[in-house]
Amino acid sequence: MDDVTTRFVGDLIGRLTGPMAFRLVLQPAMAVFFAIRDGVHAARLGRPPYFWSLFTSPRPDRRHLLQEAWKAIFKVFSLAFLLDVVYQLIVFRWVYPFESLAVAIILAFLPYVLLWGVVNRIASARIHSREQTSR
């Protein structure tokens, strides 16, 4: 188990340099772009942040919310996963799927989820303030 953990951490650190290092900037940037786009769109529709809704909405709605959230993040997450697989094939000549999963979560999923909620709240507040001033 220690060998796997050591290899895993070493491989993750090794991704900071070498081939395809540009993706460490590109993938979070794409996640940020899509989070802003989707957060503003949801605010215009009057929807609360997805992940907050998972804890506050009734049980039947949770499945629908999870499906919508996965549909929104799928492209960015898949691209992050695929690029890491390509990186591993180039560097290691082997694929470690759990490493790719971890990289996709760190570079795509977390930035998207964290920023989506913030953007949604800011856009909702701006939309709400515009509605009050127009009255």
Steps between C-alpha positions, in 0.01 A plus 500: 500500500784739576648439154171589333462817707860603435463440125166683496634810675823494297307469174271789594796722583674392180211639297603854592781484245557315179278439202151644497558720806285765328192297593556589867396851403266418211274256684423721802451793260243298306329401825490867602353602164225238515430570868448870427282426199288242680480696826370812325255294296364329812471835678293637212271198536476563874668174599702470821854353492489127419706368785326713760169374364613141547490555874193722520261361238256213547631152421327450160659818365853391591526241225392755240747755638785247487413415140499869403828562679668202336370607158648847554844382614530189280686664208760674713547198726529258206753717323711527816487121544584435133791745496646334808470158336690636197763649734541163674535316170771743390692505828437161663393290200229378736169632634416535868125576494475610863773758441309631200186512709679695775648744248160555335340565838774745602531685167141499377238393752610700806555832321166463322302412812661764720471783250154407369341564838681830551410624151140390545468694825663815359291490182182434699572798724562725199185383325300549818639852552419595138143381545462713813642814336278463193184505712 
